Amino acid sequence: MARNESDLEISNDVTEAEGAVIALLARSDPLTRYQILRFFQNSPVRFQNVSKGSVYPLVSRLLDRRMIAEATGSGPHAATVYSLTDSGRAALRRWTQRLASDQMLPLDPLKLRVLALIELSPAERVAWIAKAKQLLLDKKAELHAHRERLTQYRYGDIVFLADDESLDAKLMWLDRLLIKFARELTPDS
């Protein structure tokens, strides 16, 4: 089915995932679909399903909406590369400026699970905290391994510090939770 002009101009607004892709292209274009995919797969931060099945169609949608343009790459395989268009840059500006209160305290699966810990035995609760802390420490190491890549961008150092401090805050509140569990197990408390 052929698309008409009005179908291509469905909306000038972009989703969070689309915004992340056009922001990446604004910093690093031109990129192939594979390079876009690998960037998000290698990132210590996960914000969406990062697979060919999600990223490749997203790139096609941005292309259809004329927010990105394609060209033949100069590499050995002459893979198609994508760059931000003026329309894409305008959409990126709108996306960057768009803030909402629901973005200020995003859903945190770790905190949601804490509210259900009462269903676990005391030993399972302690094991859960130990596992959560180890996963946070692993994520912190992964973040530090990507520090140089992230801080090469303007304001990347601020983003890095925010992520690092967020992980530290989670480690601290898990320590407080562990202390609370210990007090619950002590008969004199």
TIBAKE-836976 format. One record per atom (N, C-alpha, C): x, y, z; residue number from 1. Coordinates in steps of 0.02 Angstrom, whole numbers, plus 50000, padded with zeros to 5 digits. Each point is the difference from the previous one (the first is absolute). Layout:
BEGIN
X->X, Y->Y, Z->Z, resi->NUM;
...
END
This chain:
BEGIN
X->50042, Y->49941, Z->50000, resi->1;
X->49958, Y->50059, Z->50000, resi->1;
X->50045, Y->50062, Z->50000, resi->1;
X->49991, Y->50043, Z->49953, resi->2;
X->50041, Y->50060, Z->49994, resi->2;
X->49979, Y->50051, Z->50053, resi->2;
X->50049, Y->50034, Z->50026, resi->3;
X->49987, Y->50052, Z->50050, resi->3;
X->49991, Y->50066, Z->49964, resi->3;
X->49951, Y->50039, Z->50024, resi->4;
X->49993, Y->50066, Z->49971, resi->4;
X->50035, Y->50051, Z->50044, resi->4;
X->50003, Y->50061, Z->49977, resi->5;
X->50038, Y->50053, Z->50034, resi->5;
X->49975, Y->50010, Z->50071, resi->5;
X->49935, Y->49998, Z->50012, resi->6;
X->49974, Y->50012, Z->50068, resi->6;
X->50019, Y->49944, Z->50048, resi->6;
X->50006, Y->49938, Z->49974, resi->7;
X->50022, Y->49945, Z->50043, resi->7;
X->50071, Y->50010, Z->50024, resi->7;
X->50042, Y->50031, Z->49959, resi->8;
X->50070, Y->50009, Z->50018, resi->8;
X->50008, Y->50054, Z->50053, resi->8;
X->49953, Y->50045, Z->50004, resi->9;
X->50005, Y->50055, Z->50048, resi->9;
X->49953, Y->49988, Z->50059, resi->9;
X->49995, Y->49937, Z->50022, resi->10;
X->49954, Y->49981, Z->50053, resi->10;
X->50008, Y->50044, Z->50061, resi->10;
X->50061, Y->50009, Z->50023, resi->11;
X->50012, Y->50039, Z->50060, resi->11;
X->50071, Y->50025, Z->50000, resi->11;
X->50008, Y->50060, Z->50026, resi->12;
X->50067, Y->50027, Z->50008, resi->12;
X->50029, Y->49981, Z->50067, resi->12;
X->49960, Y->49970, Z->50044, resi->13;
X->50024, Y->49979, Z->50065, resi->13;
X->50032, Y->49931, Z->49994, resi->13;
X->50048, Y->49986, Z->50043, resi->14;
X->50033, Y->49936, Z->49999, resi->14;
X->49993, Y->49967, Z->50069, resi->14;
X->50003, Y->49934, Z->49999, resi->15;
X->49998, Y->49961, Z->50062, resi->15;
X->50068, Y->50006, Z->50035, resi->15;
X->50004, Y->49973, Z->50061, resi->16;
X->50064, Y->50001, Z->50036, resi->16;
X->50053, Y->49962, Z->49961, resi->16;
X->49982, Y->49942, Z->49973, resi->17;
X->50049, Y->49960, Z->49962, resi->17;
X->50022, Y->50037, Z->49937, resi->17;
X->49952, Y->50030, Z->49964, resi->18;
X->50018, Y->50039, Z->49940, resi->18;
X->50044, Y->50059, Z->50018, resi->18;
X->49983, Y->50033, Z->50056, resi->19;
X->50041, Y->50057, Z->50023, resi->19;
X->50071, Y->49978, Z->50015, resi->19;
X->50007, Y->49942, Z->50031, resi->20;
X->50068, Y->49975, Z->50015, resi->20;
X->50039, Y->49987, Z->49936, resi->20;
X->49967, Y->49974, Z->49949, resi->21;
X->50035, Y->49985, Z->49936, resi->21;
X->50019, Y->50065, Z->49965, resi->21;
X->49954, Y->50048, Z->49995, resi->22;
X->50019, Y->50062, Z->49965, resi->22;
X->50051, Y->50040, Z->50040, resi->22;
X->49999, Y->49994, Z->50066, resi->23;
X->50052, Y->50032, Z->50041, resi->23;
X->50068, Y->49969, Z->49986, resi->23;
X->50001, Y->49934, Z->49993, resi->24;
X->50062, Y->49965, Z->49983, resi->24;
X->50026, Y->50024, Z->49932, resi->24;
X->49955, Y->50004, Z->49951, resi->25;
X->50020, Y->50023, Z->49934, resi->25;
X->50024, Y->50072, Z->50001, resi->25;
X->49971, Y->50041, Z->50043, resi->26;
X->50022, Y->50070, Z->50005, resi->26;
X->50072, Y->50003, Z->50026, resi->26;
X->50019, Y->49952, Z->50041, resi->27;
X->50068, Y->49999, Z->50028, resi->27;
X->50049, Y->49964, Z->49955, resi->27;
X->49977, Y->49950, Z->49962, resi->28;
X->50047, Y->49953, Z->49968, resi->28;
X->49984, Y->49982, Z->49929, resi->28;
X->49960, Y->50038, Z->49964, resi->29;
X->49984, Y->49977, Z->49933, resi->29;
X->50057, Y->50010, Z->49951, resi->29;
X->50002, Y->49964, Z->49946, resi->30;
X->49952, Y->49950, Z->49979, resi->30;
X->50014, Y->49932, Z->50033, resi->30;
X->49947, Y->49962, Z->50010, resi->31;
X->50005, Y->49933, Z->50028, resi->31;
X->49957, Y->49952, Z->49960, resi->31;
X->50021, Y->49937, Z->49999, resi->32;
X->49959, Y->49947, Z->49970, resi->32;
X->49948, Y->49977, Z->50052, resi->32;
X->49950, Y->49963, Z->49978, resi->33;
X->49952, Y->49971, Z->50047, resi->33;
X->50036, Y->49956, Z->50051, resi->33;
X->50048, Y->49962, Z->49975, resi->34;
X->50037, Y->49955, Z->50045, resi->34;
X->50039, Y->50040, Z->50052, resi->34;
X->50030, Y->50055, Z->49981, resi->35;
X->50037, Y->50041, Z->50049, resi->35;
X->49953, Y->50030, Z->50052, resi->35;
X->49940, Y->50020, Z->49978, resi->36;
X->49951, Y->50025, Z->50048, resi->36;
X->49981, Y->49945, Z->50048, resi->36;
X->49985, Y->49941, Z->49974, resi->37;
X->49982, Y->49943, Z->50042, resi->37;
X->50055, Y->49984, Z->50050, resi->37;
X->50062, Y->49996, Z->49976, resi->38;
X->50057, Y->49982, Z->50044, resi->38;
X->50011, Y->50053, Z->50054, resi->38;
X->49989, Y->50064, Z->49984, resi->39;
X->50008, Y->50052, Z->50050, resi->39;
X->49954, Y->49987, Z->50059, resi->39;
X->49937, Y->49986, Z->49986, resi->40;
X->49952, Y->49989, Z->50054, resi->40;
X->50010, Y->49932, Z->50034, resi->40;
X->50021, Y->49950, Z->49962, resi->41;
X->50014, Y->49935, Z->50031, resi->41;
X->50059, Y->50003, Z->50047, resi->41;
X->50049, Y->50042, Z->49985, resi->42;
X->50061, Y->50006, Z->50041, resi->42;
X->49993, Y->50050, Z->50057, resi->42;
X->49946, Y->50037, Z->50002, resi->43;
X->49991, Y->50050, Z->50052, resi->43;
X->49984, Y->49968, Z->50067, resi->43;
X->50027, Y->50027, Z->50055, resi->44;
X->49983, Y->49973, Z->50066, resi->44;
X->49928, Y->50017, Z->50020, resi->44;
X->49969, Y->50046, Z->49964, resi->45;
X->49931, Y->50021, Z->50015, resi->45;
X->49952, Y->49967, Z->49951, resi->45;
X->49949, Y->49968, Z->50025, resi->46;
X->49950, Y->49970, Z->49957, resi->46;
X->49935, Y->50039, Z->50006, resi->46;
X->49972, Y->50021, Z->49944, resi->47;
X->49939, Y->50038, Z->50002, resi->47;
X->49945, Y->49970, Z->49957, resi->47;
X->50016, Y->49951, Z->49962, resi->48;
X->49951, Y->49968, Z->49956, resi->48;
X->50025, Y->49932, Z->49979, resi->48;
X->49958, Y->49964, Z->49964, resi->49;
X->50021, Y->49937, Z->49970, resi->49;
X->50051, Y->50017, Z->49946, resi->49;
X->50061, Y->49979, Z->50009, resi->50;
X->50053, Y->50017, Z->49952, resi->50;
X->50016, Y->49937, Z->49959, resi->50;
X->49965, Y->49995, Z->49944, resi->51;
X->50012, Y->49944, Z->49955, resi->51;
X->49990, Y->50026, Z->49929, resi->51;
X->50021, Y->49959, Z->49951, resi->52;
X->49988, Y->50019, Z->49930, resi->52;
X->49926, Y->50012, Z->49989, resi->52;
X->49959, Y->49958, Z->50032, resi->53;
X->49927, Y->50004, Z->49991, resi->53;
X->49969, Y->50064, Z->50026, resi->53;
X->50036, Y->50037, Z->50043, resi->54;
X->49973, Y->50063, Z->50024, resi->54;
X->50037, Y->50060, Z->49970, resi->54;
X->50066, Y->49996, Z->49995, resi->55;
X->50039, Y->50057, Z->49976, resi->55;
X->49993, Y->50010, Z->49925, resi->55;
X->50004, Y->49947, Z->49961, resi->56;
X->49997, Y->50007, Z->49927, resi->56;
X->49933, Y->50031, Z->49977, resi->56;
X->49942, Y->49976, Z->50025, resi->57;
X->49937, Y->50033, Z->49981, resi->57;
X->49996, Y->50072, Z->50024, resi->57;
X->50029, Y->50014, Z->50058, resi->58;
X->50001, Y->50069, Z->50025, resi->58;
X->50037, Y->50045, Z->49951, resi->58;
X->50057, Y->49977, Z->49976, resi->59;
X->50038, Y->50039, Z->49951, resi->59;
X->49958, Y->50009, Z->49936, resi->59;
X->49965, Y->49949, Z->49979, resi->60;
X->49956, Y->50006, Z->49941, resi->60;
X->49946, Y->50052, Z->50011, resi->60;
X->49970, Y->50001, Z->50059, resi->61;
X->49948, Y->50050, Z->50015, resi->61;
X->50029, Y->50070, Z->49997, resi->61;
X->50059, Y->50010, Z->50028, resi->62;
X->50031, Y->50066, Z->49998, resi->62;
X->50016, Y->50021, Z->49928, resi->62;
X->50020, Y->49951, Z->49961, resi->63;
X->50015, Y->50013, Z->49929, resi->63;
X->49935, Y->50019, Z->49963, resi->63;
X->49947, Y->49962, Z->50012, resi->64;
X->49935, Y->50014, Z->49969, resi->64;
X->49974, Y->50070, Z->50019, resi->64;
X->50014, Y->50020, Z->50061, resi->65;
X->49976, Y->50065, Z->50024, resi->65;
X->50049, Y->50056, Z->49983, resi->65;
X->50052, Y->49983, Z->49963, resi->66;
X->50050, Y->50048, Z->49975, resi->66;
X->50039, Y->50034, Z->50057, resi->66;
X->50008, Y->49966, Z->50055, resi->67;
X->50039, Y->50027, Z->50055, resi->67;
X->50073, Y->49980, Z->49993, resi->67;
X->50012, Y->49948, Z->49961, resi->68;
X->50068, Y->49980, Z->49983, resi->68;
X->50003, Y->49989, Z->49924, resi->68;
X->50060, Y->50005, Z->49974, resi->69;
X->50011, Y->49988, Z->49928, resi->69;
X->50050, Y->49943, Z->49993, resi->69;
X->49996, Y->49965, Z->49944, resi->70;
X->50045, Y->49945, Z->49988, resi->70;
X->50047, Y->50016, Z->49943, resi->70;
X->50059, Y->49970, Z->50003, resi->71;
X->50049, Y->50008, Z->49947, resi->71;
X->50041, Y->49935, Z->49998, resi->71;
X->50036, Y->49990, Z->49945, resi->72;
X->50044, Y->49943, Z->49995, resi->72;
X->50064, Y->50015, Z->50038, resi->72;
X->50017, Y->49954, Z->50044, resi->73;
X->50060, Y->50009, Z->50040, resi->73;
X->50064, Y->49991, Z->49961, resi->73;
X->50054, Y->50021, Z->50029, resi->74;
X->50065, Y->49995, Z->49965, resi->74;
X->50040, Y->49939, Z->50022, resi->74;
X->49973, Y->49959, Z->50044, resi->75;
X->50037, Y->49942, Z->50024, resi->75;
X->50007, Y->49946, Z->49946, resi->75;
X->50033, Y->49945, Z->50018, resi->76;
X->50012, Y->49947, Z->49951, resi->76;
X->49936, Y->49967, Z->49975, resi->76;
X->49947, Y->50001, Z->50039, resi->77;
X->49937, Y->49969, Z->49979, resi->77;
X->49950, Y->50052, Z->49974, resi->77;
X->50019, Y->50064, Z->50002, resi->78;
X->49957, Y->50054, Z->49978, resi->78;
X->49931, Y->49996, Z->50032, resi->78;
X->49999, Y->49985, Z->50065, resi->79;
X->49936, Y->49995, Z->50036, resi->79;
X->49967, Y->50068, Z->50003, resi->79;
X->49934, Y->50000, Z->49999, resi->80;
X->49962, Y->50061, Z->50005, resi->80;
X->50013, Y->50033, Z->50068, resi->80;
X->50012, Y->50065, Z->49998, resi->81;
X->50010, Y->50038, Z->50061, resi->81;
X->49944, Y->50052, Z->50007, resi->81;
X->49989, Y->50020, Z->50062, resi->82;
X->49944, Y->50046, Z->50015, resi->82;
X->50027, Y->50061, Z->50035, resi->82;
X->49970, Y->50057, Z->49982, resi->83;
X->50018, Y->50065, Z->50029, resi->83;
X->49936, Y->50036, Z->50018, resi->83;
X->50006, Y->50046, Z->50046, resi->84;
X->49943, Y->50040, Z->50022, resi->84;
X->49984, Y->50053, Z->49948, resi->84;
X->49936, Y->50010, Z->49986, resi->85;
X->49978, Y->50053, Z->49955, resi->85;
X->49982, Y->50062, Z->50042, resi->85;
X->49984, Y->50054, Z->49966, resi->86;
X->49977, Y->50060, Z->50035, resi->86;
X->49935, Y->49985, Z->50038, resi->86;
X->49957, Y->49960, Z->49970, resi->87;
X->49937, Y->49980, Z->50033, resi->87;
X->50016, Y->49958, Z->50062, resi->87;
X->50048, Y->49956, Z->49995, resi->88;
X->50020, Y->49959, Z->50056, resi->88;
X->50031, Y->50042, Z->50056, resi->88;
X->50040, Y->50049, Z->49980, resi->89;
X->50031, Y->50044, Z->50050, resi->89;
X->49946, Y->50040, Z->50036, resi->89;
X->49949, Y->50022, Z->49964, resi->90;
X->49944, Y->50037, Z->50032, resi->90;
X->49962, Y->49953, Z->50048, resi->90;
X->49989, Y->49938, Z->49979, resi->91;
X->49967, Y->49951, Z->50044, resi->91;
X->50043, Y->49986, Z->50061, resi->91;
X->50066, Y->49997, Z->49991, resi->92;
X->50045, Y->49989, Z->50056, resi->92;
X->49996, Y->50058, Z->50049, resi->92;
X->49996, Y->50061, Z->49975, resi->93;
X->49993, Y->50058, Z->50044, resi->93;
X->49935, Y->49996, Z->50040, resi->93;
X->49945, Y->49983, Z->49967, resi->94;
X->49935, Y->49994, Z->50035, resi->94;
X->50003, Y->49944, Z->50052, resi->94;
X->50030, Y->49943, Z->49981, resi->95;
X->50006, Y->49943, Z->50047, resi->95;
X->50041, Y->50020, Z->50060, resi->95;
X->50056, Y->50034, Z->49988, resi->96;
X->50044, Y->50021, Z->50055, resi->96;
X->49964, Y->50048, Z->50047, resi->96;
X->49960, Y->50044, Z->49973, resi->97;
X->49965, Y->50049, Z->50041, resi->97;
X->49939, Y->49972, Z->50036, resi->97;
X->49975, Y->49943, Z->49977, resi->98;
X->49939, Y->49970, Z->50028, resi->98;
X->50017, Y->49964, Z->50066, resi->98;
X->49974, Y->50026, Z->50054, resi->99;
X->50009, Y->49970, Z->50066, resi->99;
X->49932, Y->49989, Z->50031, resi->99;
X->49995, Y->49947, Z->50040, resi->100;
X->49937, Y->49985, Z->50033, resi->100;
X->50014, Y->49974, Z->50070, resi->100;
X->49953, Y->50010, Z->50045, resi->101;
X->50011, Y->49979, Z->50069, resi->101;
X->50009, Y->49925, Z->50006, resi->101;
X->49970, Y->49960, Z->49956, resi->102;
X->50009, Y->49927, Z->50005, resi->102;
X->50071, Y->49978, Z->49982, resi->102;
X->50039, Y->50043, Z->49971, resi->103;
X->50070, Y->49984, Z->49984, resi->103;
X->50046, Y->50015, Z->50059, resi->103;
X->49975, Y->50036, Z->50051, resi->104;
X->50043, Y->50022, Z->50055, resi->104;
X->50012, Y->49944, Z->50051, resi->104;
X->49955, Y->49954, Z->50006, resi->105;
X->50009, Y->49943, Z->50044, resi->105;
X->49976, Y->49938, Z->49962, resi->105;
X->50043, Y->49975, Z->49955, resi->106;
X->49978, Y->49945, Z->49957, resi->106;
X->49989, Y->49935, Z->50038, resi->106;
X->49962, Y->49957, Z->49970, resi->107;
X->49987, Y->49934, Z->50028, resi->107;
X->50067, Y->49964, Z->50013, resi->107;
X->50007, Y->49973, Z->50060, resi->108;
X->50062, Y->49966, Z->50018, resi->108;
X->49982, Y->49929, Z->50023, resi->108;
X->50013, Y->49950, Z->49958, resi->109;
X->49982, Y->49931, Z->50018, resi->109;
X->50032, Y->49976, Z->50066, resi->109;
X->50058, Y->50026, Z->50017, resi->110;
X->50032, Y->49980, Z->50062, resi->110;
X->49958, Y->50023, Z->50060, resi->110;
X->49978, Y->50063, Z->49999, resi->111;
X->49958, Y->50025, Z->50055, resi->111;
X->49933, Y->49965, Z->50002, resi->111;
X->49972, Y->49984, Z->49943, resi->112;
X->49936, Y->49964, Z->50000, resi->112;
X->50006, Y->49932, Z->50034, resi->112;
X->50056, Y->49966, Z->49989, resi->113;
X->50010, Y->49934, Z->50030, resi->113;
X->50010, Y->50006, Z->50076, resi->113;
X->50030, Y->50054, Z->50023, resi->114;
X->50010, Y->50010, Z->50072, resi->114;
X->49932, Y->49998, Z->50035, resi->114;
X->49950, Y->50028, Z->49968, resi->115;
X->49933, Y->50001, Z->50031, resi->115;
X->49970, Y->49931, Z->50006, resi->115;
X->50027, Y->49951, Z->49965, resi->116;
X->49975, Y->49931, Z->50003, resi->116;
X->50045, Y->49954, Z->50040, resi->116;
X->50054, Y->50026, Z->50030, resi->117;
X->50047, Y->49957, Z->50036, resi->117;
X->49969, Y->49965, Z->50060, resi->117;
X->49946, Y->50025, Z->50026, resi->118;
X->49968, Y->49968, Z->50057, resi->118;
X->49979, Y->49928, Z->49984, resi->118;
X->49993, Y->49986, Z->49936, resi->119;
X->49980, Y->49933, Z->49978, resi->119;
X->50058, Y->49950, Z->50005, resi->119;
X->50061, Y->50024, Z->50009, resi->120;
X->50058, Y->49956, Z->50004, resi->120;
X->50018, Y->49987, Z->50073, resi->120;
X->50032, Y->49944, Z->50011, resi->121;
X->50025, Y->49984, Z->50067, resi->121;
X->50056, Y->50048, Z->50018, resi->121;
X->50018, Y->50007, Z->50064, resi->122;
X->50056, Y->50044, Z->50018, resi->122;
X->50064, Y->49983, Z->49963, resi->122;
X->50016, Y->49936, Z->49993, resi->123;
X->50061, Y->49981, Z->49965, resi->123;
X->49995, Y->50019, Z->49926, resi->123;
X->49942, Y->49991, Z->49970, resi->124;
X->49990, Y->50019, Z->49929, resi->124;
X->50007, Y->50076, Z->49991, resi->124;
X->49976, Y->50038, Z->50049, resi->125;
X->50006, Y->50073, Z->49996, resi->125;
X->50073, Y->50022, Z->50000, resi->125;
X->50038, Y->49970, Z->50045, resi->126;
X->50072, Y->50017, Z->50003, resi->126;
X->50034, Y->49980, Z->49935, resi->126;
X->49984, Y->49941, Z->49975, resi->127;
X->50030, Y->49977, Z->49936, resi->127;
X->49979, Y->50046, Z->49943, resi->127;
X->49938, Y->50024, Z->50002, resi->128;
X->49976, Y->50046, Z->49948, resi->128;
X->50040, Y->50065, Z->50001, resi->128;
X->50010, Y->50027, Z->50060, resi->129;
X->50039, Y->50062, Z->50006, resi->129;
X->50072, Y->49989, Z->49976, resi->129;
X->50030, Y->49944, Z->50020, resi->130;
X->50068, Y->49986, Z->49978, resi->130;
X->50004, Y->49996, Z->49924, resi->130;
X->49951, Y->49968, Z->49969, resi->131;
X->50000, Y->49994, Z->49927, resi->131;
X->49990, Y->50069, Z->49968, resi->131;
X->49953, Y->50039, Z->50027, resi->132;
X->49987, Y->50067, Z->49972, resi->132;
X->50062, Y->50043, Z->50006, resi->132;
X->50034, Y->49997, Z->50057, resi->133;
X->50060, Y->50041, Z->50009, resi->133;
X->50054, Y->49978, Z->49951, resi->133;
X->50008, Y->49936, Z->49989, resi->134;
X->50051, Y->49976, Z->49952, resi->134;
X->49983, Y->50023, Z->49930, resi->134;
X->49937, Y->49997, Z->49981, resi->135;
X->49980, Y->50023, Z->49933, resi->135;
X->50013, Y->50075, Z->49992, resi->135;
X->49987, Y->50038, Z->50053, resi->136;
X->50014, Y->50072, Z->49998, resi->136;
X->50076, Y->50013, Z->49994, resi->136;
X->50039, Y->49962, Z->50037, resi->137;
X->50073, Y->50008, Z->49995, resi->137;
X->50025, Y->49981, Z->49930, resi->137;
X->49970, Y->49947, Z->49971, resi->138;
X->50018, Y->49980, Z->49931, resi->138;
X->49981, Y->50056, Z->49951, resi->138;
X->49941, Y->50030, Z->50010, resi->139;
X->49978, Y->50053, Z->49955, resi->139;
X->50045, Y->50061, Z->50008, resi->139;
X->50022, Y->50013, Z->50061, resi->140;
X->50046, Y->50056, Z->50013, resi->140;
X->50066, Y->49988, Z->49963, resi->140;
X->50025, Y->49939, Z->50002, resi->141;
X->50062, Y->49984, Z->49963, resi->141;
X->49989, Y->50008, Z->49925, resi->141;
X->49942, Y->49979, Z->49975, resi->142;
X->49985, Y->50007, Z->49929, resi->142;
X->49997, Y->50074, Z->49981, resi->142;
X->49968, Y->50040, Z->50043, resi->143;
X->49996, Y->50072, Z->49988, resi->143;
X->50070, Y->50031, Z->49997, resi->143;
X->50043, Y->49981, Z->50047, resi->144;
X->50068, Y->50027, Z->50002, resi->144;
X->50040, Y->49978, Z->49939, resi->144;
X->49986, Y->49940, Z->49974, resi->145;
X->50034, Y->49977, Z->49939, resi->145;
X->49981, Y->50042, Z->49940, resi->145;
X->49940, Y->50030, Z->50002, resi->146;
X->49976, Y->50042, Z->49944, resi->146;
X->50011, Y->50074, Z->50012, resi->146;
X->50033, Y->50016, Z->50055, resi->147;
X->50008, Y->50071, Z->50019, resi->147;
X->50033, Y->50041, Z->49945, resi->147;
X->50054, Y->49976, Z->49971, resi->148;
X->50035, Y->50038, Z->49950, resi->148;
X->49955, Y->50013, Z->49939, resi->148;
X->49963, Y->49950, Z->49980, resi->149;
X->49955, Y->50008, Z->49942, resi->149;
X->49946, Y->50052, Z->50015, resi->149;
X->49972, Y->49997, Z->50060, resi->150;
X->49946, Y->50046, Z->50018, resi->150;
X->50025, Y->50071, Z->50009, resi->150;
X->50057, Y->50008, Z->50032, resi->151;
X->50025, Y->50067, Z->50016, resi->151;
X->50031, Y->50035, Z->49940, resi->151;
X->50005, Y->49967, Z->49943, resi->152;
X->50024, Y->50035, Z->49940, resi->152;
X->49948, Y->50049, Z->49973, resi->152;
X->49937, Y->49992, Z->50021, resi->153;
X->49947, Y->50044, Z->49977, resi->153;
X->49993, Y->50059, Z->50048, resi->153;
X->49980, Y->50057, Z->49973, resi->154;
X->49987, Y->50058, Z->50042, resi->154;
X->49947, Y->49980, Z->50052, resi->154;
X->50012, Y->50016, Z->50061, resi->155;
X->49957, Y->49985, Z->50058, resi->155;
X->50000, Y->49925, Z->50018, resi->155;
X->50038, Y->49960, Z->49965, resi->156;
X->50004, Y->49929, Z->50016, resi->156;
X->50027, Y->49987, Z->50069, resi->156;
X->50045, Y->50043, Z->50023, resi->157;
X->50026, Y->49992, Z->50068, resi->157;
X->49946, Y->50008, Z->50052, resi->157;
X->49953, Y->50046, Z->49988, resi->158;
X->49945, Y->50010, Z->50047, resi->158;
X->49953, Y->49939, Z->49999, resi->158;
X->49987, Y->49973, Z->49941, resi->159;
X->49958, Y->49941, Z->49995, resi->159;
X->50033, Y->49941, Z->50035, resi->159;
X->50065, Y->49992, Z->49989, resi->160;
X->50036, Y->49946, Z->50033, resi->160;
X->49995, Y->50006, Z->50076, resi->160;
X->50013, Y->50059, Z->50026, resi->161;
X->49996, Y->50010, Z->50073, resi->161;
X->49930, Y->49987, Z->50027, resi->161;
X->49949, Y->50022, Z->49963, resi->162;
X->49931, Y->49988, Z->50022, resi->162;
X->49985, Y->49925, Z->50004, resi->162;
X->50022, Y->49962, Z->49950, resi->163;
X->49989, Y->49927, Z->50001, resi->163;
X->50039, Y->49968, Z->50056, resi->163;
X->50062, Y->50022, Z->50010, resi->164;
X->50042, Y->49972, Z->50052, resi->164;
X->49970, Y->50014, Z->50070, resi->164;
X->49977, Y->50061, Z->50010, resi->165;
X->49969, Y->50018, Z->50064, resi->165;
X->49934, Y->49963, Z->50011, resi->165;
X->49963, Y->49989, Z->49946, resi->166;
X->49938, Y->49962, Z->50006, resi->166;
X->50013, Y->49928, Z->50023, resi->166;
X->50052, Y->49969, Z->49972, resi->167;
X->50018, Y->49933, Z->50022, resi->167;
X->50023, Y->50000, Z->50073, resi->167;
X->50039, Y->50051, Z->50019, resi->168;
X->50022, Y->50005, Z->50070, resi->168;
X->49940, Y->50008, Z->50047, resi->168;
X->49951, Y->50040, Z->49979, resi->169;
X->49941, Y->50010, Z->50042, resi->169;
X->49962, Y->49935, Z->50010, resi->169;
X->49994, Y->49960, Z->49947, resi->170;
X->49966, Y->49935, Z->50007, resi->170;
X->50039, Y->49954, Z->50046, resi->170;
X->50066, Y->50000, Z->49995, resi->171;
X->50040, Y->49959, Z->50046, resi->171;
X->49990, Y->50022, Z->50072, resi->171;
X->49994, Y->50065, Z->50011, resi->172;
X->49990, Y->50025, Z->50069, resi->172;
X->49931, Y->49980, Z->50027, resi->172;
X->49948, Y->50006, Z->49959, resi->173;
X->49935, Y->49983, Z->50027, resi->173;
X->49992, Y->49925, Z->50008, resi->173;
X->50037, Y->49961, Z->49962, resi->174;
X->49999, Y->49928, Z->50013, resi->174;
X->50036, Y->49983, Z->50066, resi->174;
X->50051, Y->50038, Z->50017, resi->175;
X->50032, Y->49992, Z->50065, resi->175;
X->49950, Y->50016, Z->50056, resi->175;
X->49963, Y->50054, Z->49992, resi->176;
X->49949, Y->50018, Z->50051, resi->176;
X->49947, Y->49945, Z->50005, resi->176;
X->49981, Y->49971, Z->49944, resi->177;
X->49951, Y->49946, Z->50000, resi->177;
X->50029, Y->49939, Z->50037, resi->177;
X->50062, Y->49985, Z->49989, resi->178;
X->50032, Y->49944, Z->50035, resi->178;
X->50001, Y->50012, Z->50075, resi->178;
X->50015, Y->50060, Z->50021, resi->179;
X->49999, Y->50018, Z->50072, resi->179;
X->49930, Y->49991, Z->50028, resi->179;
X->49951, Y->50022, Z->49963, resi->180;
X->49930, Y->49992, Z->50022, resi->180;
X->49983, Y->49926, Z->50008, resi->180;
X->50020, Y->49959, Z->49953, resi->181;
X->49987, Y->49927, Z->50006, resi->181;
X->50034, Y->49972, Z->50062, resi->181;
X->50062, Y->50020, Z->50012, resi->182;
X->50037, Y->49975, Z->50059, resi->182;
X->49963, Y->50019, Z->50064, resi->182;
X->49975, Y->50062, Z->50003, resi->183;
X->49963, Y->50022, Z->50060, resi->183;
X->49935, Y->49961, Z->50009, resi->183;
X->49968, Y->49983, Z->49944, resi->184;
X->49938, Y->49960, Z->50005, resi->184;
X->50013, Y->49931, Z->50027, resi->184;
X->50060, Y->49974, Z->49987, resi->185;
X->50017, Y->49932, Z->50022, resi->185;
X->50026, Y->49999, Z->50072, resi->185;
X->50018, Y->50059, Z->50026, resi->186;
X->50025, Y->50004, Z->50068, resi->186;
X->49941, Y->50007, Z->50048, resi->186;
X->49994, Y->49954, Z->50049, resi->187;
X->49941, Y->50002, Z->50044, resi->187;
X->49995, Y->50064, Z->50042, resi->187;
X->50055, Y->50034, Z->50015, resi->188;
X->49999, Y->50058, Z->50043, resi->188;
X->49984, Y->50065, Z->49963, resi->188;
X->49989, Y->49999, Z->49935, resi->189;
X->49989, Y->50062, Z->49964, resi->189;
X->49927, Y->50018, Z->49994, resi->189;
END
